[in-house]
Amino acid sequence: MRLVALYAIAAVLALAVQTTLPQLLPVRFLVPNLIVILAVDLGLRHHGAIAAMAAFAMGYATDATSGTRLGLNAFLITVVYLLSYEVSRRLLVTTALVGALVVFVAALVTGLVVAALAGGGTPVAAIGSVAPWVAAQALISAALAPLVFSIVARLGHAIGLPAGAARE
């Protein structure tokens, strides 16, 4: 239950930042994809059905605030969680650098998929026009990921969650 509470509060704060910050910044791509960062952190450090359901809920909450097709972000964030989970299971040590690399790939793929499916017109034209902006946002998200991982880990430790991934 503490895991769900921690990530629910973090997701609400992340969605608040992601929906408010574009109003304040001149360029929208400067806003990192904090939900992807949280999903990667969840996948790298917490395994199990509750963590997967929390990732789905974060994606569904993103759908509710983003205005894209309902279920698209829920699906993508769940896939990001599963990818992160598999990376965590395959590697002996998952560092912040590995997490940042996974965040970069996940933010890039989710941004391109959302652009291709949610944008009007042909998917190839949509991807070609937004690819540089999506790549820049993915890079910003990856650069911010270690800080977010550290904050979530400290808050998790403060409420009694395990520090790392539980190996089966």
C-alpha positions, 0 to 999 in steps of 0.5 A, spaced: 500 500 500 505 504 501 508 503 494 501 505 491 501 511 495 508 513 493 507 513 486 500 515 486 502 522 489 509 522 485 504 521 479 499 527 481 505 531 482 508 529 475 502 530 471 501 537 475 508 539 472 507 536 465 500 540 464 502 547 468 510 547 465 508 548 458 504 554 459 510 557 462 516 555 458 516 558 451 518 551 448 513 545 450 519 540 448 523 543 454 518 539 459 521 532 461 516 526 461 516 525 468 511 519 468 516 515 463 521 516 468 516 514 474 514 508 470 522 506 469 523 507 476 518 503 478 520 497 473 527 497 475 526 497 483 519 494 484 516 487 481 510 484 482 502 485 480 501 491 484 507 495 481 504 493 474 497 496 476 500 502 478 504 503 472 497 502 468 494 507 473 499 512 471 498 511 464 491 512 464 491 518 469 496 521 463 490 519 458 485 523 462 490 529 462 493 529 455 487 529 451 490 523 446 486 517 445 484 514 451 488 508 453 494 509 449 498 512 454 496 507 459 498 501 454 505 505 453 506 506 460 505 499 462 510 497 456 515 502 459 514 498 466 515 491 463 521 493 459 524 496 465 522 490 469 526 486 464 532 490 464 532 489 471 531 482 471 537 481 465 542 486 469 546 484 475 546 491 477 541 497 475 545 504 476 542 511 475 546 511 468 542 504 466 535 507 468 537 514 464 538 510 458 532 506 459 528 513 460 531 516 453 529 510 449 522 509 453 521 517 452 523 517 445 519 511 443 512 513 447 513 520 444 514 517 437 508 513 437 503 518 440 505 523 435 504 517 430 497 515 432 494 521 436 496 526 430 492 527 424 495 526 417 499 520 415 504 517 421 510 518 417 509 525 416 507 526 423 513 522 426 518 526 421 515 533 423 516 532 431 522 527 431 527 532 433 522 535 438 521 528 441 528 526 441 530 533 445 524 531 450 527 524 451 534 527 452 531 532 457 528 526 461 534 522 461 538 528 464 533 529 469 532 521 471 537 520 476 535 526 480 527 523 480 530 516 481 534 519 487 528 523 490 523 517 489 528 512 493 529 517 499 521 518 499 521 510 499 526 509 504 523 514 509 516 510 508 519 503 509 520 501 502 525 496 500 531 500 497 532 496 490 529 491 486 527 484 489 530 478 486 526 472 485 
